Amino acid sequence: MAVVPVVRLLSASDVELVRLIDRAEHVEVEYEVVDGRLRERPLTVSEIPEWETSGDGPHSFEFELRFCREALEDGGLLLGGYVGGEFAGLAVVQPAYEPPLARLTFLHVSRPFRRTGVGTRLWADAVERCRAASAERMYVSATPTGSAVGFYLRQGCTLAIPPHPTLVALEPDDIHLALAL
Protein backbone atom coordinates (compact mmCIF):
# COMPACT_ATOMS: atom_id res chain seq x y z
CA MET A 1 0.00 0.00 0.00
CA ALA A 2 1.34 3.43 -0.95
CA VAL A 3 1.99 5.98 1.76
CA VAL A 4 -0.30 8.99 1.43
CA PRO A 5 1.48 12.35 1.71
CA VAL A 6 0.30 14.62 4.51
CA VAL A 7 0.47 18.40 4.85
CA ARG A 8 1.13 20.23 8.09
CA LEU A 9 0.83 23.91 8.88
CA LEU A 10 4.27 24.90 10.13
CA SER A 11 5.55 27.85 12.12
CA ALA A 12 7.62 30.60 10.50
CA SER A 13 10.71 29.27 12.28
CA ASP A 14 10.40 26.06 10.23
CA VAL A 15 11.29 27.98 7.06
CA GLU A 16 14.83 26.64 7.49
CA LEU A 17 13.49 23.39 6.01
CA VAL A 18 14.14 25.05 2.63
CA ARG A 19 17.72 23.86 3.13
CA LEU A 20 16.56 20.22 2.92
CA ILE A 21 14.96 20.58 -0.51
CA ASP A 22 16.87 19.07 -3.41
CA ARG A 23 15.62 21.22 -6.27
CA ALA A 24 17.86 19.59 -8.90
CA GLU A 25 16.01 18.65 -12.07
CA HIS A 26 16.61 17.63 -15.66
CA VAL A 27 14.71 20.01 -17.95
CA GLU A 28 13.29 18.78 -21.24
CA VAL A 29 10.86 21.59 -22.06
CA GLU A 30 10.68 25.32 -21.34
CA TYR A 31 7.86 27.73 -22.02
CA GLU A 32 7.32 31.40 -22.69
CA VAL A 33 4.27 33.54 -23.31
CA VAL A 34 4.04 35.18 -26.72
CA ASP A 35 1.01 37.25 -27.74
CA GLY A 36 -0.96 35.92 -24.78
CA ARG A 37 -0.27 32.27 -25.61
CA LEU A 38 1.92 29.67 -24.02
CA ARG A 39 4.52 28.19 -26.36
CA GLU A 40 7.61 26.04 -26.09
CA ARG A 41 10.94 27.80 -26.41
CA PRO A 42 14.48 26.56 -26.86
CA LEU A 43 16.02 25.37 -23.59
CA THR A 44 18.03 27.94 -21.68
CA VAL A 45 19.12 25.34 -19.12
CA SER A 46 18.95 21.56 -19.30
CA GLU A 47 20.02 20.82 -15.72
CA ILE A 48 18.83 22.77 -12.71
CA PRO A 49 21.35 22.30 -9.90
CA GLU A 50 20.68 22.08 -6.18
CA TRP A 51 20.46 25.37 -4.24
CA GLU A 52 23.75 27.21 -3.95
CA THR A 53 25.04 26.76 -0.42
CA SER A 54 27.13 29.92 -0.28
CA GLY A 55 26.33 33.53 -1.07
CA ASP A 56 22.92 35.09 -1.47
CA GLY A 57 22.40 34.96 -5.23
CA PRO A 58 19.04 34.15 -6.82
CA HIS A 59 19.41 30.36 -6.51
CA SER A 60 20.97 30.22 -3.06
CA PHE A 61 19.57 29.01 0.25
CA GLU A 62 19.88 32.53 1.64
CA PHE A 63 17.91 34.09 -1.21
CA GLU A 64 15.12 31.51 -0.92
CA LEU A 65 14.99 31.83 2.86
CA ARG A 66 14.72 35.62 2.61
CA PHE A 67 12.05 35.29 -0.11
CA CYS A 68 9.96 32.93 2.02
CA ARG A 69 10.44 34.91 5.24
CA GLU A 70 9.22 38.10 3.56
CA ALA A 71 6.09 36.31 2.35
CA LEU A 72 5.49 34.85 5.82
CA GLU A 73 5.91 38.28 7.43
CA ASP A 74 3.34 39.59 4.94
CA GLY A 75 0.63 37.17 6.10
CA GLY A 76 1.84 34.00 4.42
CA LEU A 77 1.42 30.48 5.73
CA LEU A 78 4.12 27.82 5.64
CA LEU A 79 2.96 24.33 4.68
CA GLY A 80 5.13 21.24 4.94
CA GLY A 81 4.63 18.08 2.93
CA TYR A 82 5.60 14.74 4.48
CA VAL A 83 5.71 11.15 3.24
CA GLY A 84 5.81 8.49 5.93
CA GLY A 85 6.82 11.17 8.43
CA GLU A 86 9.79 12.27 6.28
CA PHE A 87 10.00 15.88 5.09
CA ALA A 88 9.34 16.08 1.35
CA GLY A 89 8.49 19.68 0.37
CA LEU A 90 7.32 23.16 1.29
CA ALA A 91 4.76 25.66 0.13
CA VAL A 92 4.21 29.27 1.12
CA VAL A 93 0.79 30.70 0.38
CA GLN A 94 -0.51 34.20 1.01
CA PRO A 95 -4.33 33.86 1.24
CA ALA A 96 -4.82 37.64 1.43
CA TYR A 97 -2.02 38.84 -0.86
CA GLU A 98 -4.17 41.61 -2.38
CA PRO A 99 -7.75 40.67 -1.47
CA PRO A 100 -9.52 39.04 -3.15
CA LEU A 101 -6.26 37.83 -4.78
CA ALA A 102 -4.23 35.10 -3.06
CA ARG A 103 -0.70 34.11 -4.05
CA LEU A 104 1.16 30.84 -4.03
CA THR A 105 4.59 32.26 -3.34
CA PHE A 106 6.68 29.09 -3.14
CA LEU A 107 6.17 25.40 -3.81
CA HIS A 108 9.08 22.97 -4.04
CA VAL A 109 9.13 19.23 -3.62
CA SER A 110 12.48 17.59 -3.02
CA ARG A 111 13.66 15.43 -5.92
CA PRO A 112 13.26 12.01 -4.18
CA PHE A 113 9.59 12.79 -3.48
CA ARG A 114 8.46 14.14 -6.85
CA ARG A 115 5.53 12.40 -8.49
CA THR A 116 4.39 10.92 -5.19
CA GLY A 117 1.46 13.29 -4.66
CA VAL A 118 3.28 15.68 -2.31
CA GLY A 119 3.00 18.67 -4.65
CA THR A 120 -0.66 17.98 -5.31
CA ARG A 121 -1.38 17.73 -1.58
CA LEU A 122 0.49 20.97 -0.84
CA TRP A 123 -1.41 22.65 -3.68
CA ALA A 124 -4.80 21.38 -2.50
CA ASP A 125 -4.15 22.54 1.07
CA ALA A 126 -3.06 25.99 -0.17
CA VAL A 127 -6.19 26.29 -2.33
CA GLU A 128 -8.46 25.36 0.59
CA ARG A 129 -6.80 27.91 2.87
CA CYS A 130 -7.27 30.60 0.23
CA ARG A 131 -10.92 29.71 -0.25
CA ALA A 132 -11.42 29.79 3.52
CA ALA A 133 -9.95 33.31 3.50
CA SER A 134 -12.52 34.32 0.83
CA ALA A 135 -9.95 34.69 -1.94
CA GLU A 136 -11.46 34.62 -5.42
CA ARG A 137 -8.30 33.89 -7.37
CA MET A 138 -4.87 32.44 -6.62
CA TYR A 139 -1.85 33.75 -8.50
CA VAL A 140 1.18 31.61 -9.34
CA SER A 141 4.50 32.68 -10.82
CA ALA A 142 5.87 29.40 -12.18
CA THR A 143 9.38 28.50 -13.24
CA PRO A 144 9.09 28.13 -17.03
CA THR A 145 10.00 24.43 -17.05
CA GLY A 146 7.69 21.80 -18.49
CA SER A 147 7.36 20.08 -15.12
CA ALA A 148 6.35 23.23 -13.21
CA VAL A 149 4.05 24.70 -15.85
CA GLY A 150 2.52 21.30 -16.56
CA PHE A 151 1.83 20.78 -12.86
CA TYR A 152 -0.06 24.06 -12.49
CA LEU A 153 -2.00 23.56 -15.73
CA ARG A 154 -3.10 20.12 -14.46
CA GLN A 155 -4.33 21.83 -11.27
CA GLY A 156 -6.62 24.03 -13.37
CA CYS A 157 -4.51 27.17 -13.68
CA THR A 158 -4.63 29.29 -16.81
CA LEU A 159 -2.46 32.15 -18.01
CA ALA A 160 -2.94 35.24 -15.85
CA ILE A 161 -4.41 37.76 -18.26
CA PRO A 162 -3.30 40.37 -17.57
CA PRO A 163 -0.37 39.27 -15.42
CA HIS A 164 0.20 41.13 -12.15
CA PRO A 165 2.62 43.96 -13.01
CA THR A 166 4.55 43.88 -9.72
CA LEU A 167 4.96 40.11 -9.81
CA VAL A 168 6.01 40.13 -13.45
CA ALA A 169 8.65 42.72 -12.58
CA LEU A 170 9.92 40.47 -9.77
CA GLU A 171 9.99 37.31 -11.90
CA PRO A 172 9.89 38.33 -15.58
CA ASP A 173 11.02 34.94 -16.94
CA ASP A 174 8.34 32.99 -15.07
CA ILE A 175 5.02 31.89 -16.48
CA HIS A 176 2.31 33.85 -14.67
CA LEU A 177 -0.79 31.78 -13.99
CA ALA A 178 -3.98 32.06 -11.98
CA LEU A 179 -6.68 29.78 -10.65
CA ALA A 180 -10.26 30.91 -10.16
CA LEU A 181 -11.37 29.87 -6.70
C-alpha positions as a printed Julia matrix, in Angstrom:
181×3 Matrix{Float64}:
   0.0    0.0     0.0
   1.34   3.43   -0.95
   1.99   5.98    1.76
  -0.3    8.99    1.43
   1.48  12.35    1.71
   0.3   14.62    4.51
   0.47  18.4     4.85
   1.13  20.23    8.09
   0.83  23.91    8.88
   4.27  24.9    10.13
   5.55  27.85   12.12
   7.62  30.6    10.5
  10.71  29.27   12.28
  10.4   26.06   10.23
  11.29  27.98    7.06
  14.83  26.64    7.49
  13.49  23.39    6.01
  14.14  25.05    2.63
  17.72  23.86    3.13
  16.56  20.22    2.92
  14.96  20.58   -0.51
  16.87  19.07   -3.41
  15.62  21.22   -6.27
  17.86  19.59   -8.9
  16.01  18.65  -12.07
  16.61  17.63  -15.66
  14.71  20.01  -17.95
  13.29  18.78  -21.24
  10.86  21.59  -22.06
  10.68  25.32  -21.34
   7.86  27.73  -22.02
   7.32  31.4   -22.69
   4.27  33.54  -23.31
   4.04  35.18  -26.72
   1.01  37.25  -27.74
  -0.96  35.92  -24.78
  -0.27  32.27  -25.61
   1.92  29.67  -24.02
   4.52  28.19  -26.36
   7.61  26.04  -26.09
  10.94  27.8   -26.41
  14.48  26.56  -26.86
  16.02  25.37  -23.59
  18.03  27.94  -21.68
  19.12  25.34  -19.12
  18.95  21.56  -19.3
  20.02  20.82  -15.72
  18.83  22.77  -12.71
  21.35  22.3    -9.9
  20.68  22.08   -6.18
  20.46  25.37   -4.24
  23.75  27.21   -3.95
  25.04  26.76   -0.42
  27.13  29.92   -0.28
  26.33  33.53   -1.07
  22.92  35.09   -1.47
  22.4   34.96   -5.23
  19.04  34.15   -6.82
  19.41  30.36   -6.51
  20.97  30.22   -3.06
  19.57  29.01    0.25
  19.88  32.53    1.64
  17.91  34.09   -1.21
  15.12  31.51   -0.92
  14.99  31.83    2.86
  14.72  35.62    2.61
  12.05  35.29   -0.11
   9.96  32.93    2.02
  10.44  34.91    5.24
   9.22  38.1     3.56
   6.09  36.31    2.35
   5.49  34.85    5.82
   5.91  38.28    7.43
   3.34  39.59    4.94
   0.63  37.17    6.1
   1.84  34.0     4.42
   1.42  30.48    5.73
   4.12  27.82    5.64
   2.96  24.33    4.68
   5.13  21.24    4.94
   4.63  18.08    2.93
   5.6   14.74    4.48
   5.71  11.15    3.24
   5.81   8.49    5.93
   6.82  11.17    8.43
   9.79  12.27    6.28
  10.0   15.88    5.09
   9.34  16.08    1.35
   8.49  19.68    0.37
   7.32  23.16    1.29
   4.76  25.66    0.13
   4.21  29.27    1.12
   0.79  30.7     0.38
  -0.51  34.2     1.01
  -4.33  33.86    1.24
  -4.82  37.64    1.43
  -2.02  38.84   -0.86
  -4.17  41.61   -2.38
  -7.75  40.67   -1.47
  -9.52  39.04   -3.15
  -6.26  37.83   -4.78
  -4.23  35.1    -3.06
  -0.7   34.11   -4.05
   1.16  30.84   -4.03
   4.59  32.26   -3.34
   6.68  29.09   -3.14
   6.17  25.4    -3.81
   9.08  22.97   -4.04
   9.13  19.23   -3.62
  12.48  17.59   -3.02
  13.66  15.43   -5.92
  13.26  12.01   -4.18
   9.59  12.79   -3.48
   8.46  14.14   -6.85
   5.53  12.4    -8.49
   4.39  10.92   -5.19
   1.46  13.29   -4.66
   3.28  15.68   -2.31
   3.0   18.67   -4.65
  -0.66  17.98   -5.31
  -1.38  17.73   -1.58
   0.49  20.97   -0.84
  -1.41  22.65   -3.68
  -4.8   21.38   -2.5
  -4.15  22.54    1.07
  -3.06  25.99   -0.17
  -6.19  26.29   -2.33
  -8.46  25.36    0.59
  -6.8   27.91    2.87
  -7.27  30.6     0.23
 -10.92  29.71   -0.25
 -11.42  29.79    3.52
  -9.95  33.31    3.5
 -12.52  34.32    0.83
  -9.95  34.69   -1.94
 -11.46  34.62   -5.42
  -8.3   33.89   -7.37
  -4.87  32.44   -6.62
  -1.85  33.75   -8.5
   1.18  31.61   -9.34
   4.5   32.68  -10.82
   5.87  29.4   -12.18
   9.38  28.5   -13.24
   9.09  28.13  -17.03
  10.0   24.43  -17.05
   7.69  21.8   -18.49
   7.36  20.08  -15.12
   6.35  23.23  -13.21
   4.05  24.7   -15.85
   2.52  21.3   -16.56
   1.83  20.78  -12.86
  -0.06  24.06  -12.49
  -2.0   23.56  -15.73
  -3.1   20.12  -14.46
  -4.33  21.83  -11.27
  -6.62  24.03  -13.37
  -4.51  27.17  -13.68
  -4.63  29.29  -16.81
  -2.46  32.15  -18.01
  -2.94  35.24  -15.85
  -4.41  37.76  -18.26
  -3.3   40.37  -17.57
  -0.37  39.27  -15.42
   0.2   41.13  -12.15
   2.62  43.96  -13.01
   4.55  43.88   -9.72
   4.96  40.11   -9.81
   6.01  40.13  -13.45
   8.65  42.72  -12.58
   9.92  40.47   -9.77
   9.99  37.31  -11.9
   9.89  38.33  -15.58
  11.02  34.94  -16.94
   8.34  32.99  -15.07
   5.02  31.89  -16.48
   2.31  33.85  -14.67
  -0.79  31.78  -13.99
  -3.98  32.06  -11.98
  -6.68  29.78  -10.65
 -10.26  30.91  -10.16
 -11.37  29.87   -6.7
